[in-house]
Each structure stands twice: as structure tokens, then as C-alpha cells.
Amino acid sequence: MRNGKEVILLVEGNEEIRRVETDFLEDKHCEVIGMEDGKQALDYLKENPYDTDLVLTSIDAPVIDGKELLRLLKLSQRMKDIPVMVKLPMDRAEDRTEVMNNGAEDVLLTPYDERAMFHRIDNIIMAKRRPFCVNIMEEAVVRELDRHIDELGVCKCRQCRKDIQTLALNRVKPKYVSSERGKILSGLDQLSSDYLPDILCALTESAEIVKKNPRHN
């Protein structure tokens, strides 16, 4: 964000399309940096990796196309976290899977509805701003339910398991850690001594409630 506006790097070789999209996004109070080819965009991002909220690129961008730009961004330690949305013609929808597998946050099939486009851009930017943390109690409750479900003597159907998990989570205090996998696993190990009795008690109480009032068919 810059000057209170979301910063979108728009990579589009067609000057008319670039102008129309720039006008629309600026009307939505975004700051748009227009680039006519992928090399210009890459050079800009190398110098400004931290104040760009989203890269919106055409798959057919000149010089360095959208696929290659995406690949290079995700390989870079400084630029890999910049969200990328790739515009893809409807008749090339088969490329969607490849683009998503290479790290794109979203694929926008063209032609598109402008309002839908902005809604999806807004969702990506808002998701980027959310704290990168998770409640490891959710992981712990699932793990301990798997370990002890036979002892609890409850139905193992999806609905009963879901109900037990929900009730148990409402009975234990949340514990948040960074979403990095190593920290999650480390946090789960610590729970074994600190919170395991509370989790098992919550699971036992929840299982009894579900046994008396099962919601499965």
C-alpha cells in the first residue's frame, strides 16, 4: 500500500486494454503501475519488492510472458510473496492448472466482468494482510480424537467426528503460533505436556454429548 491505496502492477501488452483496466482500477482507489511487458515488470519489482500489493499480468505479456514472470517471481526470495493473478483467454483455460500449480493466487479468464475481477483482487489483497498464524488447538484436537476415538466409544462417521471436534474446541483455550510448518509441529509437541489433559477432558465430555444426541442419518 502507498498513500493509502493498494498498489497493483498491471502487465499488459495491449495499450488499449491496459488503459481501460488502469482507469477501472484507479476508479476503485487503487494505484496502478502499468507495464507493457514482463521484463519491465520484473525490473521494477527487483527495485520495489515490498510495496506492490498484487501483480496482474496477461499470460501473453511481451518479452517475458505471464507464465515466465510468475515462475521468476516465485523463485525469488525477495519477490516470492507478491500475489500474482494471471489473465488467461477463455480458449486457453487448459493452462489454468499449470499456472495455479506454479504459484498464482488466481486465474482470471477473459473476457471477464469488471466487478467480479475487482472482488477477486480485493480478496487476494485482504488475505495477504491477515496474520500468518493458526490455532494449533484445532490440530491437537483432531490428532487426539484420532488417537482415542476407539476408547471414546462413539460413532466414527464424519458428522459425529465434526460435532465432537466443534464441541471440544469450544471447551479449550485457543493457542496461536506462526503458520510455518516447523512452528506448528513444535507447538503440537509442547501441547503434549501442557494442554493434553484439558484436550482429553474436552473430547470425553463432547463425545458423551454426541453419543446422546447423534446428528448422523
Backbone bond lengths (Angstrom), bond angles and torsions (degrees), N, CA, C in turn:
res aa  C-N    CA-C-N  psi(-1)  N-CA   C-N-CA  omega(-1)  CA-C   N-CA-C  phi
1 M - - - 1.464 - - 1.522 108.84 -
2 R 1.336 115.53 142.80 1.450 121.25 179.30 1.525 108.33 -141.91
3 N 1.340 116.04 128.52 1.472 120.55 -178.86 1.530 112.33 54.75
4 G 1.327 114.94 36.74 1.456 120.02 177.51 1.517 115.27 76.97
5 K 1.331 117.33 8.58 1.468 121.31 -178.66 1.526 110.85 -119.76
6 E 1.338 115.66 146.64 1.454 120.24 172.85 1.528 108.63 -69.23
7 V 1.327 116.62 137.57 1.460 121.33 -179.22 1.530 109.54 -102.57
8 I 1.322 115.47 118.26 1.460 120.92 -179.44 1.524 109.04 -116.45
9 L 1.326 115.78 125.17 1.462 121.10 175.43 1.527 107.40 -92.33
10 L 1.318 116.63 112.45 1.460 122.93 -176.14 1.523 109.49 -101.29
11 V 1.332 116.50 119.96 1.464 121.70 -178.70 1.530 107.99 -112.89
12 E 1.331 115.89 108.30 1.466 121.12 -174.43 1.524 109.11 -151.49
13 G 1.329 116.62 120.63 1.453 121.18 -178.56 1.507 114.77 -74.05
14 N 1.345 117.34 -25.27 1.455 121.40 -179.81 1.529 108.85 -82.84
15 E 1.322 116.68 114.17 1.456 121.08 -174.31 1.521 112.91 -60.49
16 E 1.339 117.28 -40.27 1.460 120.43 -178.87 1.522 111.01 -66.01
17 I 1.340 116.34 -45.55 1.468 119.85 178.71 1.527 109.92 -62.33
18 R 1.330 116.46 -41.94 1.462 120.46 179.94 1.523 110.61 -61.16
19 R 1.318 117.56 -40.11 1.456 120.91 179.93 1.520 111.35 -66.47
20 V 1.348 116.42 -44.92 1.467 120.81 -179.21 1.526 110.40 -62.84
21 E 1.320 116.96 -45.17 1.464 120.03 -178.54 1.529 111.12 -68.45
22 T 1.322 116.20 -36.31 1.460 119.35 177.15 1.529 110.73 -63.54
23 D 1.327 116.85 -45.53 1.466 120.38 179.83 1.525 110.93 -60.67
24 F 1.316 116.41 -43.20 1.466 119.88 -178.80 1.530 110.90 -63.73
25 L 1.335 116.95 -48.18 1.463 120.34 -177.64 1.523 111.77 -67.48
26 E 1.324 116.93 -35.28 1.469 119.02 176.71 1.525 111.01 -67.23
27 D 1.330 117.27 -32.97 1.464 120.75 174.86 1.526 111.37 -64.06
28 K 1.338 115.37 -24.20 1.469 120.92 178.06 1.529 111.26 -92.17
29 H 1.323 115.89 17.01 1.464 123.20 175.28 1.530 112.86 67.04
30 C 1.339 115.92 34.20 1.456 121.23 172.86 1.527 109.20 -101.75
31 E 1.313 116.44 151.59 1.456 120.69 169.51 1.526 107.37 -94.71
32 V 1.306 117.24 121.91 1.462 121.93 -174.98 1.524 109.68 -109.71
33 I 1.318 114.78 129.14 1.459 121.30 174.20 1.530 106.60 -110.06
34 G 1.312 116.36 108.17 1.459 121.09 -175.16 1.515 112.11 -89.49
35 M 1.333 115.55 132.04 1.460 122.09 176.69 1.524 108.52 -128.20
36 E 1.340 116.39 138.61 1.457 118.69 -177.50 1.518 113.28 -89.18
37 D 1.341 118.42 -10.77 1.459 119.26 176.39 1.523 110.38 -150.79
38 G 1.333 114.83 163.63 1.457 120.88 -175.17 1.511 114.11 -67.05
39 K 1.336 118.14 -29.67 1.458 120.16 179.41 1.515 110.87 -67.73
40 Q 1.329 116.58 -42.58 1.463 119.67 176.24 1.525 110.42 -58.38
41 A 1.325 114.97 -43.29 1.463 119.99 -179.10 1.523 110.78 -63.12
42 L 1.329 116.64 -44.72 1.463 120.52 -179.02 1.525 110.74 -63.77
43 D 1.315 116.60 -43.16 1.466 119.93 178.53 1.524 111.20 -61.63
44 Y 1.322 116.50 -41.10 1.466 120.28 179.21 1.532 110.55 -63.71
45 L 1.340 116.13 -44.99 1.457 119.78 -176.32 1.525 112.04 -67.85
46 K 1.314 117.11 -31.14 1.466 119.46 176.80 1.525 110.80 -61.48
47 E 1.318 116.33 -32.56 1.466 120.99 179.81 1.524 112.30 -90.28
48 N 1.328 116.78 -21.56 1.475 121.11 -176.30 1.531 110.09 -134.79
49 P 1.330 118.13 65.00 1.464 119.29 -173.29 1.524 114.99 -80.01
50 Y 1.344 117.14 -13.31 1.458 118.11 -169.27 1.527 115.21 -111.60
51 D 1.315 119.06 -6.03 1.461 118.59 -178.41 1.527 112.26 -115.19
52 T 1.335 117.01 18.71 1.464 121.16 176.05 1.524 108.73 -105.36
53 D 1.323 116.85 122.23 1.462 120.72 -176.28 1.525 112.83 -83.95
54 L 1.344 116.85 -27.21 1.460 119.97 -177.65 1.526 109.69 -161.35
55 V 1.332 115.84 141.50 1.461 121.84 169.06 1.524 107.68 -104.05
56 L 1.318 116.78 122.28 1.459 122.81 176.11 1.524 106.92 -112.05
57 T 1.334 117.45 108.06 1.456 120.41 -172.88 1.514 112.75 -125.65
58 S 1.309 115.52 143.11 1.456 121.24 171.30 1.520 108.98 -73.91
59 I 1.319 117.36 142.41 1.461 120.84 176.75 1.528 110.87 -62.36
60 D 1.338 116.42 -28.35 1.465 122.03 -176.61 1.520 112.70 -101.33
61 A 1.331 117.78 26.09 1.468 119.99 177.81 1.530 109.90 -56.39
62 P 1.338 117.60 140.39 1.475 120.38 -179.11 1.527 112.92 -67.03
63 V 1.335 115.39 162.78 1.471 126.61 174.97 1.525 111.39 66.14
64 I 1.310 117.12 -70.22 1.470 121.61 170.96 1.519 106.55 -116.30
65 D 1.326 117.11 113.39 1.468 119.08 -174.81 1.529 110.76 -76.67
66 G 1.337 114.96 176.47 1.453 120.03 -174.85 1.514 114.27 -61.21
67 K 1.329 117.43 -39.10 1.468 120.58 178.86 1.517 111.30 -62.93
68 E 1.325 116.14 -46.24 1.463 120.03 -177.66 1.522 110.96 -69.77
69 L 1.317 116.90 -38.76 1.460 120.02 176.97 1.526 110.18 -60.37
70 L 1.319 116.36 -45.37 1.457 121.16 177.86 1.526 110.75 -58.78
71 R 1.324 116.44 -46.36 1.463 120.93 -178.49 1.527 110.88 -61.01
72 L 1.331 117.06 -44.79 1.460 120.88 -178.16 1.526 111.86 -66.97
73 L 1.315 116.57 -37.02 1.470 119.68 178.44 1.520 111.09 -65.18
74 K 1.320 116.76 -43.10 1.460 120.15 -176.78 1.522 112.28 -73.66
75 L 1.324 117.41 -17.97 1.465 121.02 176.11 1.532 111.82 -82.47
76 S 1.324 116.46 -17.79 1.462 121.03 -175.45 1.527 111.28 -88.68
77 Q 1.329 116.54 129.05 1.458 120.51 177.60 1.525 111.36 -62.83
78 R 1.327 117.96 -33.95 1.458 121.52 -177.23 1.523 112.79 -81.18
79 M 1.338 117.26 -24.94 1.461 119.54 -172.22 1.528 114.48 -116.28
80 K 1.322 117.56 -3.52 1.462 120.64 -172.08 1.526 113.86 -65.08
81 D 1.335 116.89 -22.76 1.468 119.50 -177.38 1.526 113.47 -90.08
82 I 1.334 117.39 -0.38 1.465 119.67 176.87 1.535 108.38 -74.11
83 P 1.326 118.61 121.28 1.466 119.88 179.68 1.529 111.32 -64.44
84 V 1.334 115.49 142.28 1.459 120.97 -179.48 1.529 109.70 -126.93
85 M 1.334 115.85 129.02 1.464 122.07 171.30 1.525 107.32 -114.33
86 V 1.341 115.84 130.28 1.464 120.83 -176.04 1.522 109.61 -109.57
87 K 1.330 115.74 127.23 1.465 121.19 175.33 1.532 108.68 -84.23
88 L 1.314 115.11 128.27 1.458 120.79 -173.34 1.527 109.55 -132.88
89 P 1.336 118.19 125.92 1.466 119.61 178.24 1.528 111.10 -59.57
90 M 1.324 116.05 146.40 1.453 121.64 -178.00 1.528 112.00 -55.37
91 D 1.343 116.88 -35.84 1.462 119.53 -177.28 1.529 112.43 -78.11
92 R 1.335 117.17 1.63 1.464 121.08 175.05 1.529 110.98 -120.29
93 A 1.318 114.89 29.43 1.461 119.81 -177.15 1.522 112.30 -60.24
94 E 1.348 116.58 -21.12 1.470 119.05 -179.49 1.532 111.71 -66.89
95 D 1.347 116.74 -17.06 1.472 120.24 178.18 1.521 112.37 -79.99
96 R 1.319 117.09 -8.61 1.471 121.32 -175.61 1.528 111.55 -56.85
97 T 1.333 117.30 -47.11 1.464 120.55 -176.90 1.517 111.38 -60.86
98 E 1.328 116.73 -44.01 1.467 120.58 179.41 1.522 111.14 -61.10
99 V 1.319 115.86 -44.58 1.463 120.07 -178.31 1.532 110.54 -63.94
100 M 1.322 116.96 -44.29 1.462 120.14 -179.81 1.527 111.03 -66.26
101 N 1.316 116.67 -39.50 1.467 120.42 178.69 1.520 111.75 -64.84
102 N 1.330 116.65 -25.26 1.463 120.62 179.70 1.529 112.86 -86.20
103 G 1.330 116.84 2.70 1.459 119.36 171.52 1.501 117.53 111.13
104 A 1.347 118.35 4.81 1.463 119.32 177.64 1.531 110.14 -66.51
105 E 1.320 115.91 142.93 1.466 119.78 176.62 1.522 111.29 -74.19
106 D 1.328 117.10 -30.66 1.462 120.32 -178.56 1.519 109.20 -161.73
107 V 1.331 115.44 159.99 1.468 122.95 174.57 1.521 107.32 -121.79
108 L 1.316 115.64 131.12 1.459 121.41 -179.88 1.522 108.51 -110.16
109 L 1.326 116.35 109.55 1.457 120.40 179.69 1.526 109.47 -77.71
110 T 1.317 116.22 132.82 1.465 121.34 -179.63 1.523 110.45 -107.15
111 P 1.350 117.53 145.44 1.472 127.39 0.61 1.531 111.59 -70.96
112 Y 1.319 116.40 157.11 1.452 121.42 -174.07 1.523 110.10 -136.24
113 D 1.324 114.34 164.42 1.466 121.36 174.22 1.529 108.32 -87.04
114 E 1.320 117.70 126.64 1.464 121.16 -174.82 1.517 112.67 -59.88
115 R 1.326 117.01 -39.68 1.463 119.48 -178.94 1.516 110.85 -65.42
116 A 1.341 116.33 -40.66 1.464 120.18 178.52 1.525 110.17 -65.20
117 M 1.330 116.65 -39.03 1.453 120.52 178.20 1.523 110.90 -59.45
118 F 1.336 116.35 -48.67 1.461 118.88 -177.08 1.519 110.97 -66.69
119 H 1.319 117.54 -36.85 1.462 120.59 178.35 1.525 110.35 -60.34
120 R 1.323 117.13 -41.74 1.459 120.59 -179.73 1.526 110.95 -70.63
121 I 1.324 117.26 -38.04 1.462 120.42 175.46 1.527 110.06 -61.53
122 D 1.315 116.40 -45.29 1.458 121.34 -179.00 1.527 110.77 -61.70
123 N 1.337 117.65 -40.30 1.462 121.30 178.99 1.526 111.43 -62.10
124 I 1.338 116.25 -42.02 1.464 120.56 179.73 1.520 110.65 -63.56
125 I 1.328 116.85 -45.73 1.461 120.70 -177.72 1.526 110.70 -66.14
126 M 1.329 117.76 -41.24 1.454 120.32 179.50 1.525 111.01 -65.92
127 A 1.336 116.60 -38.18 1.467 120.11 178.80 1.519 110.85 -63.71
128 K 1.323 116.47 -37.00 1.459 121.16 179.42 1.518 111.53 -63.15
129 R 1.318 116.62 -29.62 1.468 120.15 -175.45 1.522 113.09 -86.61
130 R 1.324 117.13 -13.47 1.460 118.18 -179.69 1.522 109.68 -67.55
131 P 1.329 117.33 147.32 1.460 119.87 179.22 1.527 110.53 -60.03
132 F 1.326 116.81 138.41 1.448 120.83 179.68 1.526 109.05 -86.60
133 C 1.332 115.45 74.33 1.459 119.72 179.42 1.521 109.06 -143.22
134 V 1.316 114.90 157.94 1.454 120.51 -179.90 1.518 108.83 -134.68
135 N 1.319 115.80 155.38 1.449 122.28 174.65 1.532 107.68 -87.07
136 I 1.339 117.44 104.31 1.463 118.97 -175.49 1.521 111.80 -72.20
137 M 1.334 117.81 -10.64 1.460 119.08 173.90 1.533 110.63 -61.36
138 E 1.325 116.56 -31.77 1.465 119.12 177.83 1.518 110.52 -62.92
139 E 1.339 116.27 -45.53 1.462 120.64 177.82 1.524 110.57 -63.99
140 A 1.334 116.31 -41.33 1.451 120.35 -176.41 1.527 111.85 -66.78
141 V 1.334 116.18 -41.70 1.468 119.70 179.65 1.520 110.91 -63.52
142 V 1.318 116.99 -42.80 1.467 120.39 178.28 1.524 110.28 -62.40
143 R 1.340 116.41 -44.48 1.466 120.35 -178.43 1.524 111.62 -62.79
144 E 1.326 116.70 -45.61 1.463 119.43 -177.99 1.526 112.25 -72.04
145 L 1.325 117.00 -30.99 1.459 119.10 174.81 1.519 110.22 -64.40
146 D 1.326 116.96 -41.78 1.465 120.31 177.06 1.531 111.40 -60.61
147 R 1.317 115.03 -40.25 1.469 119.57 -177.41 1.526 113.14 -70.31
148 H 1.326 117.03 -33.09 1.458 120.42 -169.06 1.529 114.02 -116.46
149 I 1.312 117.72 9.47 1.465 118.67 -173.72 1.519 112.25 -62.91
150 D 1.328 118.08 -33.46 1.473 119.96 177.96 1.523 110.73 -66.08
151 E 1.333 116.65 -40.29 1.464 120.63 179.78 1.532 111.38 -67.67
152 L 1.324 115.96 -31.47 1.466 119.62 -178.42 1.520 111.83 -72.98
153 G 1.321 116.89 -21.21 1.466 120.77 176.37 1.510 114.73 65.81
154 V 1.325 116.62 38.01 1.454 120.73 -178.78 1.526 110.34 -111.57
155 C 1.318 114.50 163.44 1.453 120.55 173.66 1.537 109.09 -61.45
156 K 1.333 116.15 141.49 1.461 120.34 -176.54 1.529 112.80 -99.66
157 C 1.318 117.70 13.65 1.458 119.60 -179.86 1.531 109.97 -68.87
158 R 1.318 115.12 162.69 1.460 120.45 -176.20 1.515 112.02 -59.75
159 Q 1.343 117.47 -41.35 1.461 120.21 -176.68 1.524 111.22 -65.37
160 C 1.326 117.56 -44.38 1.467 120.35 -178.94 1.530 111.05 -66.23
161 R 1.333 117.01 -41.05 1.452 119.88 177.77 1.535 110.71 -61.93
162 K 1.323 115.62 -43.43 1.468 119.95 179.44 1.525 110.89 -61.87
163 D 1.333 116.94 -42.90 1.463 120.52 -179.18 1.531 111.15 -65.54
164 I 1.317 117.36 -40.30 1.465 120.79 178.38 1.526 110.56 -63.87
165 Q 1.324 116.14 -45.08 1.463 120.46 179.51 1.526 111.00 -59.79
166 T 1.339 116.41 -45.23 1.464 120.48 -178.02 1.528 111.10 -63.56
167 L 1.334 116.13 -46.67 1.464 119.71 -179.99 1.527 111.07 -63.88
168 A 1.322 117.05 -40.82 1.467 120.45 -178.89 1.521 111.21 -65.55
169 L 1.321 117.39 -41.07 1.465 120.56 -179.55 1.526 111.75 -65.18
170 N 1.324 116.33 -28.29 1.458 119.72 176.79 1.527 112.13 -75.14
171 R 1.347 116.43 -9.96 1.465 121.27 -178.25 1.526 113.59 -104.78
172 V 1.315 117.94 -5.62 1.471 120.46 179.86 1.528 109.64 -121.31
173 K 1.306 115.65 152.59 1.463 120.40 179.13 1.529 109.87 -76.45
174 P 1.334 117.45 138.20 1.469 119.59 177.51 1.522 110.96 -68.65
175 K 1.321 115.69 152.20 1.464 121.65 175.88 1.526 107.23 -137.27
176 Y 1.330 116.52 118.14 1.464 121.14 -173.38 1.527 111.35 -103.31
177 V 1.346 114.23 141.19 1.459 121.19 173.84 1.519 108.35 -137.29
178 S 1.327 115.74 167.14 1.461 120.78 173.59 1.512 108.93 -56.74
179 S 1.338 116.29 148.79 1.462 120.19 -177.62 1.525 112.93 -79.00
180 E 1.369 117.98 0.63 1.448 118.68 174.77 1.518 109.00 -61.60
181 R 1.322 116.96 135.60 1.459 121.88 -172.80 1.529 112.26 -55.98
182 G 1.318 117.19 -41.61 1.457 120.35 -178.47 1.514 112.27 -61.03
183 K 1.344 116.07 -40.19 1.457 119.27 -179.44 1.521 111.28 -71.54
184 I 1.321 117.17 -32.72 1.466 120.25 176.37 1.518 109.86 -63.31
185 L 1.348 116.21 -48.39 1.462 120.03 -178.97 1.521 110.91 -64.03
186 S 1.328 116.43 -40.25 1.457 120.11 178.02 1.521 110.72 -62.67
187 G 1.325 115.55 -41.45 1.461 119.77 178.71 1.512 112.42 -63.67
188 L 1.335 116.49 -38.94 1.455 120.50 178.44 1.518 111.16 -64.38
189 D 1.325 116.64 -38.46 1.464 119.74 178.28 1.522 111.14 -63.69
190 Q 1.331 117.69 -39.72 1.453 121.23 179.06 1.525 111.62 -65.16
191 L 1.334 116.07 -31.78 1.466 119.61 -179.12 1.520 111.99 -63.57
192 S 1.332 116.32 -26.30 1.454 120.06 -176.28 1.523 111.86 -54.65
193 S 1.337 116.66 -39.12 1.457 118.99 -178.91 1.526 112.96 -97.48
194 D 1.312 116.52 -32.80 1.466 119.35 -172.29 1.527 114.17 -85.60
195 Y 1.326 116.78 -40.05 1.460 119.44 -170.35 1.529 114.44 -122.53
196 L 1.328 117.32 -4.45 1.459 119.87 -175.06 1.527 113.31 -57.33
197 P 1.341 119.32 -43.70 1.477 118.57 178.50 1.531 112.65 -58.23
198 D 1.335 116.55 -41.00 1.463 119.74 179.38 1.528 111.05 -65.17
199 I 1.332 116.41 -40.25 1.467 120.42 -179.66 1.517 110.45 -65.27
200 L 1.322 117.14 -45.25 1.464 120.56 -179.01 1.529 110.95 -65.31
201 C 1.327 116.46 -38.25 1.468 119.77 177.33 1.528 110.20 -64.00
202 A 1.330 117.16 -43.72 1.468 121.52 179.51 1.522 110.83 -64.01
203 L 1.325 117.41 -40.15 1.468 120.53 178.93 1.522 111.28 -66.00
204 T 1.330 116.54 -40.45 1.473 120.28 -179.98 1.525 111.08 -63.87
205 E 1.330 116.03 -47.18 1.468 120.35 179.28 1.525 110.76 -63.11
206 S 1.306 116.37 -41.63 1.475 120.61 -178.49 1.516 111.15 -67.90
207 A 1.324 116.09 -39.10 1.467 120.19 179.37 1.527 110.91 -62.71
208 E 1.327 116.85 -39.31 1.462 119.86 179.12 1.523 111.34 -64.11
209 I 1.316 116.14 -39.38 1.481 119.67 178.17 1.511 110.49 -64.56
210 V 1.331 117.03 -44.75 1.455 121.00 -178.01 1.527 110.91 -67.39
211 K 1.335 117.72 -37.12 1.463 120.14 178.45 1.527 111.33 -61.34
212 K 1.326 116.05 -37.05 1.466 120.37 -178.70 1.523 112.26 -77.82
213 N 1.338 116.11 -27.53 1.465 120.30 -177.02 1.528 111.14 -134.47
214 P 1.326 117.87 62.66 1.476 118.93 -178.99 1.524 110.86 -67.23
215 R 1.326 115.99 143.03 1.464 120.34 -179.49 1.523 112.33 -107.06
216 H 1.342 116.90 3.55 1.451 117.97 178.88 1.515 110.78 -74.03
217 N 1.349 116.14 160.29 1.473 120.63 179.70 1.522 110.31 -84.35
